[in-house]
Amino acid sequence: MRKFFWGAVVTILSVTSAFSQVPSWRVINNSLVSGYTEVVFATDTIGYLAGAVQGNSHSMLRSADTGSDFSNINFPGFVSTFATNMSWPTPQNGYVSVDTGTAPNNSVFVLSTSNGGSSWTVYSINNTLQLQNIYFPSVSIGYATGSLSNGEGYFIAKTTNGGQTWASIYKSDNYVNYSHLYFPSATSGMLLALNSATNVVNVAYTTDGGTSFKFSSLRTDSAANFLHWNDDGSWLAGADSVYRSTDSGRTWKSVVSYDTSAGPASVATFNGKMGFAFRQNEPIVLATTDYGATWASTRLPTAGSPNDTLTPVAASMPSGRVAYLLASDAFATSDVLLKIPIPQSNGGGGNGVVQNQEGEKISFAASVQSPWIILSADPEAMNRSIQVVDVLGRPCGSVDLMAGTSEARMLLSNLHSGDYFARLGNAVVKFTVWE
């Protein structure tokens, strides 16, 4: 049976109404040089940008104040460009493979930092391994994909000593273009690949630290954009549609369809039950609070004028409290960073006193007598409506509180496990439902 608890009751004279806390994306930095292609926030406040910008083909920036300000990170003089994405398993420990721009020693160096980029240790690796994608689930263990310098195929590699040495752990002529690694642990992870005969997108996965890989077909040949392994065991993969699997890739279900006008979801980020995906051609953001089973759609804010729309570039969600989006502005020479703060559930329970629009104190409470959620308040002479939304602002239902009555009921089965807001006039309370 589901259990239902109220969180802290909000008094609207002393704090802003909780409905104003329903999260929305806002621009926090609109002065970023155009050209950054990556954003990684290792904590809620410490984050990194990387890319090739005007005047610097290997620019990396660091922020310690939630992206409001960034400082430049310097690299050894031999670095020409980044060969791979960056990976930050901790706020201070980071990795990136670099290209010297000069054969035959290009793309055979891995750089490691343990102090947030203040200094770098250089590792020269096997010059046949041209790394193109990396992911470190821990400080010592990392995975990479790339192509062999002799043109013989694509490979998956692994390091167990923080990038000092790499060993090829998988190679096959049946699959090419390995990309988009994601490893939720040191032993379990996944990546995207193309079937070399059909160009159909496949998800390759391992549960034994790369000793073996299995492949699951998405049955689409559209460009692959992202993938994620949820902590409930379900998988998400983005291509023409957003696909979800709950049986380790044996079957896939489209949970977000392709939009002929807005395009596919080209960028996404997840943490726990929550996540966001962004349409490629229009400023539309999709949000989920149930591991991608269901989604709601809203629009991103503009960077200025109503026509100043944003295109998603990369996103990062370090916790269930906040997410970030790096976006380009077609009408400006700078990129922007957006942020969404996510309200958190407060513990506790019981009844409370709030105030209505006229400033009068009223009681507003809830209890459960299965199969009902019972919402109660002081009676008034007019009909009123109690509205319920989740933490992403998605409407989840409403119930009328009739004139002269003090109780309204909503079926408990109408709500999934999670956090919610209920509003009666200007009075708002936050509550949690779980199994």
C-alpha positions as CSV (number, residue, x, y, z in Angstrom):
1,M,0.0,0.0,0.0
2,R,1.2,3.5,-0.7
3,K,2.2,5.7,2.2
4,F,1.6,9.4,2.1
5,F,3.3,12.0,4.2
6,W,3.1,15.8,4.2
7,G,6.3,17.8,4.1
8,A,6.7,21.2,5.7
9,V,3.8,23.5,5.5
10,V,4.6,26.9,4.0
11,T,3.3,30.2,5.5
12,I,3.2,32.6,2.6
13,L,3.8,35.7,4.6
14,S,7.3,34.5,5.7
15,V,8.5,32.8,2.5
16,T,7.7,32.9,-1.2
17,S,4.8,30.7,-2.2
18,A,6.1,27.1,-3.0
19,F,4.4,27.3,-6.4
20,S,7.0,30.0,-7.2
21,Q,9.5,27.3,-6.3
22,V,8.3,25.0,-9.1
23,P,11.5,25.0,-11.1
24,S,12.1,26.7,-14.4
25,W,15.2,27.2,-16.5
26,R,16.9,30.5,-16.3
27,V,20.0,32.0,-17.9
28,I,22.8,32.4,-15.4
29,N,25.7,33.3,-17.8
30,N,25.3,34.9,-21.2
31,S,28.9,35.9,-21.9
32,L,30.5,32.6,-22.8
33,V,32.6,32.6,-26.0
34,S,30.9,30.6,-28.7
35,G,32.3,27.2,-29.4
36,Y,32.2,25.2,-26.2
37,T,30.8,21.7,-26.8
38,E,30.9,20.2,-23.3
39,V,29.6,21.0,-19.8
40,V,30.3,18.8,-16.8
41,F,29.3,19.8,-13.2
42,A,31.0,17.4,-10.8
43,T,29.1,18.9,-7.9
44,D,26.1,21.3,-7.6
45,T,28.6,24.3,-7.7
46,I,31.8,23.1,-9.4
47,G,31.7,22.7,-13.2
48,Y,33.8,22.7,-16.3
49,L,33.4,23.7,-19.9
50,A,35.5,22.5,-22.9
51,G,35.6,23.1,-26.6
52,A,37.4,24.8,-29.5
53,V,36.6,28.5,-29.4
54,Q,37.9,31.4,-31.4
55,G,41.6,31.9,-30.7
56,N,41.9,28.7,-28.6
57,S,41.3,25.2,-30.1
58,H,41.6,23.5,-26.7
59,S,39.8,25.8,-24.2
60,M,38.7,24.6,-20.8
61,L,37.1,26.7,-18.1
62,R,36.3,26.0,-14.4
63,S,33.6,27.5,-12.2
64,A,33.2,27.2,-8.5
65,D,30.1,29.3,-8.1
66,T,27.4,27.5,-10.1
67,G,28.5,28.8,-13.4
68,S,28.2,32.6,-12.8
69,D,31.9,33.0,-13.3
70,F,34.6,30.9,-15.0
71,S,38.4,30.9,-14.9
72,N,40.7,29.6,-17.6
73,I,42.6,26.3,-17.3
74,N,46.0,26.1,-18.8
75,F,47.5,23.1,-20.6
76,P,51.1,22.0,-21.6
77,G,52.4,23.7,-24.7
78,F,52.4,20.7,-26.9
79,V,48.6,20.4,-26.8
80,S,46.9,21.3,-30.1
81,T,43.3,20.1,-29.7
82,F,41.2,17.8,-27.5
83,A,41.0,14.3,-28.9
84,T,38.3,13.2,-26.5
85,N,35.6,14.6,-24.3
86,M,36.6,15.4,-20.7
87,S,35.7,13.2,-17.7
88,W,35.5,14.4,-14.1
89,P,34.8,11.6,-11.6
90,T,35.4,14.0,-8.7
91,P,35.5,17.9,-8.6
92,Q,39.3,17.8,-8.5
93,N,40.1,14.7,-10.6
94,G,39.8,15.1,-14.3
95,Y,40.9,13.4,-17.5
96,V,41.2,14.3,-21.2
97,S,43.1,12.9,-24.2
98,V,44.8,15.5,-26.4
99,D,46.2,15.8,-29.9
100,T,49.5,17.4,-30.7
101,G,48.6,18.1,-34.3
102,T,51.8,16.4,-35.5
103,A,52.0,12.8,-36.7
104,P,52.9,10.2,-35.6
105,N,52.4,11.2,-32.0
106,N,49.0,12.9,-32.2
107,S,46.2,11.6,-30.0
108,V,48.4,9.4,-27.9
109,F,48.5,11.4,-24.7
110,V,46.1,11.3,-21.7
111,L,46.2,14.2,-19.3
112,S,45.3,13.8,-15.7
113,T,44.7,16.4,-13.0
114,S,44.1,16.0,-9.2
115,N,43.7,19.6,-8.4
116,G,40.9,20.9,-10.7
117,G,43.1,21.7,-13.6
118,S,45.8,23.7,-11.8
119,S,48.4,21.3,-13.1
120,W,48.4,18.2,-15.4
121,T,50.2,14.9,-15.5
122,V,51.0,13.7,-19.0
123,Y,50.7,10.0,-19.9
124,S,52.0,8.7,-23.2
125,I,50.0,5.7,-24.2
126,N,50.0,3.0,-26.9
127,N,50.3,5.0,-30.2
128,T,48.0,2.6,-32.0
129,L,45.1,3.6,-29.8
130,Q,43.5,6.8,-31.1
131,L,41.2,7.6,-28.2
132,Q,38.0,9.4,-29.1
133,N,35.7,9.0,-26.1
134,I,36.5,8.5,-22.4
135,Y,34.5,7.9,-19.2
136,F,35.9,7.5,-15.7
137,P,33.4,6.1,-13.1
138,S,36.1,6.4,-10.5
139,V,39.5,8.0,-10.1
140,S,41.5,4.9,-11.1
141,I,39.2,3.1,-13.5
142,G,38.3,4.5,-16.9
143,Y,37.0,3.3,-20.3
144,A,37.6,4.7,-23.7
145,T,36.6,4.0,-27.3
146,G,38.4,5.0,-30.5
147,S,39.9,3.8,-33.8
148,L,43.1,2.0,-34.4
149,S,45.8,4.1,-36.1
150,N,46.4,1.4,-38.7
151,G,42.8,1.6,-39.8
152,E,42.0,-2.0,-38.8
153,G,38.9,-1.1,-36.8
154,Y,37.4,0.3,-33.6
155,F,38.1,-0.7,-30.1
156,I,37.1,-0.4,-26.4
157,A,39.9,0.2,-24.0
158,K,40.3,0.2,-20.2
159,T,42.6,1.7,-17.6
160,T,42.9,0.6,-14.0
161,N,45.6,3.1,-13.0
162,G,44.1,6.5,-13.7
163,G,45.0,6.7,-17.3
164,Q,48.7,5.8,-17.1
165,T,48.2,2.7,-19.3
166,W,45.4,1.4,-21.5
167,A,44.6,-2.1,-22.7
168,S,42.2,-2.8,-25.6
169,I,39.5,-5.1,-24.1
170,Y,37.2,-5.4,-27.2
171,K,37.5,-5.1,-30.9
172,S,35.1,-6.3,-33.6
173,D,34.6,-5.6,-37.3
174,N,30.9,-6.1,-36.9
175,Y,30.4,-2.8,-35.1
176,V,31.9,0.7,-35.8
177,N,31.7,4.3,-34.5
178,Y,31.7,3.6,-30.8
179,S,30.6,6.6,-28.8
180,H,28.7,8.0,-25.8
181,L,30.1,5.9,-23.0
182,Y,28.2,5.8,-19.7
183,F,29.4,3.7,-16.7
184,P,27.3,4.1,-13.5
185,S,29.9,1.8,-11.8
186,A,33.4,0.5,-12.3
187,T,32.0,-2.8,-13.6
188,S,28.7,-1.9,-15.4
189,G,28.4,0.4,-18.4
190,M,27.2,1.0,-21.9
191,L,28.1,2.7,-25.2
192,L,26.6,3.3,-28.6
193,A,27.8,1.7,-31.8
194,L,26.7,1.1,-35.4
195,N,26.2,-2.3,-37.0
196,S,28.8,-2.1,-39.8
197,A,26.5,-4.1,-42.2
198,T,23.2,-2.2,-41.6
199,N,24.2,1.1,-39.9
200,V,21.5,0.3,-37.3
201,V,22.2,1.8,-33.8
202,N,23.2,-0.7,-31.1
203,V,23.7,-0.4,-27.4
204,A,26.8,-2.3,-26.2
205,Y,26.8,-3.1,-22.5
206,T,28.9,-4.9,-19.9
207,T,28.3,-6.0,-16.4
208,D,31.7,-7.6,-15.7
209,G,34.1,-4.7,-16.1
210,G,34.5,-5.1,-19.8
211,T,35.4,-8.8,-19.8
212,S,32.5,-9.3,-22.2
213,F,30.1,-7.1,-24.1
214,K,26.6,-7.8,-25.5
215,F,24.8,-5.7,-28.2
216,S,21.2,-4.7,-28.3
217,S,19.7,-3.2,-31.4
218,L,17.6,0.0,-31.3
219,R,16.2,-0.8,-34.7
220,T,16.9,2.6,-36.1
221,D,19.6,4.0,-38.3
222,S,19.1,7.6,-37.2
223,A,22.0,9.5,-35.5
224,A,22.5,8.4,-31.9
225,N,22.6,11.2,-29.4
226,F,22.7,9.9,-25.8
227,L,22.2,7.0,-23.5
228,H,21.8,6.4,-19.8
229,W,21.6,3.5,-17.3
230,N,19.1,4.4,-14.6
231,D,19.6,3.2,-11.0
232,D,16.4,1.2,-11.2
233,G,18.0,-0.9,-14.0
234,S,16.1,0.7,-16.9
235,W,17.9,2.1,-19.9
236,L,17.4,5.2,-22.0
237,A,18.8,5.9,-25.5
238,G,18.2,8.9,-27.7
239,A,18.2,8.8,-31.5
240,D,15.2,9.7,-33.7
241,S,13.0,9.0,-30.7
242,V,13.9,8.5,-27.0
243,Y,13.8,4.8,-26.4
244,R,13.5,3.0,-23.0
245,S,14.2,-0.6,-22.1
246,T,13.3,-2.3,-18.8
247,D,14.8,-5.8,-19.7
248,S,18.5,-5.1,-20.4
249,G,17.9,-4.2,-24.1
250,R,15.9,-7.2,-25.1
251,T,13.0,-4.9,-26.0
252,W,12.8,-1.1,-26.5
253,K,9.8,1.2,-26.3
254,S,9.6,4.7,-27.8
255,V,8.7,7.0,-24.9
256,V,9.3,10.3,-26.7
257,S,8.5,10.4,-30.4
258,Y,10.3,12.2,-33.2
259,D,8.9,15.7,-33.9
260,T,8.9,16.7,-37.5
261,S,9.2,20.4,-36.6
262,A,11.3,20.4,-33.4
263,G,13.4,17.4,-34.3
264,P,14.8,14.7,-32.1
265,A,15.9,15.1,-28.5
266,S,19.6,15.7,-29.2
267,V,20.9,16.5,-25.7
268,A,19.9,14.9,-22.4
269,T,21.0,14.6,-18.7
270,F,19.8,12.5,-15.9
271,N,20.2,11.9,-12.1
272,G,18.2,9.4,-10.2
273,K,14.5,9.4,-11.2
274,M,14.8,12.8,-12.8
275,G,16.1,13.9,-16.2
276,F,15.8,16.4,-19.0
277,A,16.0,16.1,-22.8
278,F,16.2,18.9,-25.3
279,R,14.8,19.1,-28.8
280,Q,17.3,19.8,-31.5
281,N,15.5,22.4,-33.6
282,E,13.2,24.3,-31.2
283,P,13.8,25.5,-27.6
284,I,11.7,22.7,-26.1
285,V,12.7,20.8,-22.9
286,L,11.3,17.5,-21.9
287,A,11.3,16.4,-18.3
288,T,10.8,13.1,-16.5
289,T,10.5,12.2,-12.8
290,D,10.0,8.4,-13.2
291,Y,13.2,7.2,-14.9
292,G,12.0,8.2,-18.4
293,A,8.7,6.3,-18.3
294,T,6.7,9.5,-18.8
295,W,7.7,13.0,-20.0
296,A,6.3,16.6,-19.9
297,S,7.2,19.3,-22.3
298,T,7.9,23.0,-21.7
299,R,9.9,25.7,-23.4
300,L,13.3,27.2,-22.6
301,P,13.5,30.9,-22.0
302,T,15.0,33.1,-24.6
303,A,18.4,34.8,-24.2
304,G,16.9,38.2,-24.7
305,S,14.3,39.3,-27.2
306,P,11.4,36.9,-28.0
307,N,13.2,35.8,-31.2
308,D,16.5,35.2,-29.4
309,T,15.9,31.4,-29.0
310,L,18.5,28.9,-27.8
311,T,19.8,25.7,-29.3
312,P,21.0,23.0,-26.8
313,V,24.6,22.0,-26.9
314,A,25.3,19.9,-23.8
315,A,23.8,19.3,-20.3
316,S,24.9,18.1,-16.9
317,M,22.9,17.1,-13.8
318,P,25.3,16.5,-10.8
319,S,22.4,15.7,-8.4
320,G,18.7,15.7,-7.9
321,R,18.9,19.3,-6.8
322,V,20.1,21.1,-9.9
323,A,20.8,20.7,-13.7
324,Y,22.7,22.8,-16.2
325,L,22.3,23.4,-19.9
326,L,24.9,24.8,-22.3
327,A,23.2,26.4,-25.3
328,S,24.1,28.4,-28.3
329,D,22.5,31.7,-29.3
330,A,22.1,32.0,-33.1
331,F,21.7,35.8,-32.8
332,A,24.8,36.4,-30.7
333,T,28.5,35.6,-30.8
334,S,28.3,34.2,-27.2
335,D,26.9,31.0,-25.8
336,V,24.8,30.8,-22.6
337,L,24.6,28.6,-19.6
338,L,21.2,27.9,-18.0
339,K,20.3,26.4,-14.7
340,I,17.3,24.8,-13.1
341,P,17.1,24.5,-9.3
342,I,14.9,21.6,-8.2
343,P,12.9,21.9,-4.9
344,Q,13.7,19.3,-2.3
345,S,11.3,17.4,-0.1
346,N,11.1,18.3,3.5
347,G,10.4,15.6,6.0
348,G,7.7,15.6,8.7
349,G,4.0,15.4,8.7
350,G,0.7,16.4,10.3
351,N,-1.5,19.4,10.0
352,G,-0.5,23.0,9.5
353,V,-1.7,26.6,9.4
354,V,-1.3,28.8,6.2
355,Q,-2.9,32.0,5.0
356,N,-5.3,32.7,2.2
357,Q,-5.2,35.6,-0.2
358,E,-6.9,37.9,2.3
359,G,-4.3,37.1,4.9
360,E,-6.6,35.1,7.1
361,K,-5.1,32.0,8.8
362,I,-6.6,28.8,7.6
363,S,-5.8,25.1,8.3
364,F,-4.7,23.1,5.3
365,A,-3.8,19.4,5.9
366,A,-3.9,16.0,4.4
367,S,-4.3,12.4,5.5
368,V,-4.7,9.1,3.9
369,Q,-7.5,6.6,4.3
370,S,-6.9,4.2,1.5
371,P,-7.8,4.5,-1.3
372,W,-8.1,8.3,-0.7
373,I,-5.9,11.3,-0.2
374,I,-8.0,13.5,2.0
375,L,-7.3,17.3,1.7
376,S,-8.9,19.4,4.4
377,A,-9.2,23.1,5.0
378,D,-11.5,25.6,6.9
379,P,-14.9,25.9,5.1
380,E,-15.7,29.0,3.1
381,A,-18.8,30.3,1.3
382,M,-17.4,29.7,-2.2
383,N,-16.3,26.8,-4.2
384,R,-12.5,26.4,-4.3
385,S,-10.0,24.3,-6.3
386,I,-7.0,22.4,-4.9
387,Q,-4.3,21.9,-7.6
388,V,-1.5,19.3,-7.4
389,V,1.7,19.4,-9.4
390,D,5.0,17.5,-9.3
391,V,8.3,19.1,-8.6
392,L,8.8,19.9,-12.3
393,G,5.5,21.9,-12.4
394,R,3.6,19.3,-14.3
395,P,-0.2,19.2,-13.4
396,C,-1.0,15.9,-11.7
397,G,-4.6,16.6,-10.9
398,S,-7.1,18.9,-9.1
399,V,-10.0,18.4,-6.8
400,D,-12.9,20.8,-5.9
401,L,-13.4,21.9,-2.3
402,M,-17.1,22.8,-2.4
403,A,-18.7,25.8,-0.6
404,G,-19.4,25.1,3.1
405,T,-17.3,21.9,3.1
406,S,-13.9,21.3,4.7
407,E,-12.8,18.2,2.9
408,A,-11.9,17.1,-0.6
409,R,-10.7,13.7,-1.8
410,M,-8.3,12.5,-4.5
411,L,-7.6,8.9,-5.4
412,L,-4.2,7.8,-4.1
413,S,-3.7,5.7,-7.2
414,N,-3.6,8.8,-9.3
415,L,-0.1,9.7,-8.1
416,H,3.1,7.9,-8.6
417,S,5.8,7.8,-6.0
418,G,7.5,11.2,-5.7
419,D,7.3,14.8,-4.4
420,Y,4.3,17.1,-5.0
421,F,2.9,20.5,-4.3
422,A,-0.7,21.1,-3.4
423,R,-2.2,24.7,-3.7
424,L,-5.3,26.1,-2.2
425,G,-5.5,29.8,-3.3
426,N,-2.1,31.2,-2.3
427,A,-1.6,28.5,0.4
428,V,0.9,25.8,-0.7
429,V,2.1,22.6,1.0
430,K,4.7,20.1,-0.2
431,F,4.2,16.4,0.3
432,T,5.7,13.0,-0.7
433,V,4.1,9.8,-1.9
434,W,6.0,6.6,-1.9
435,E,5.3,2.9,-2.1
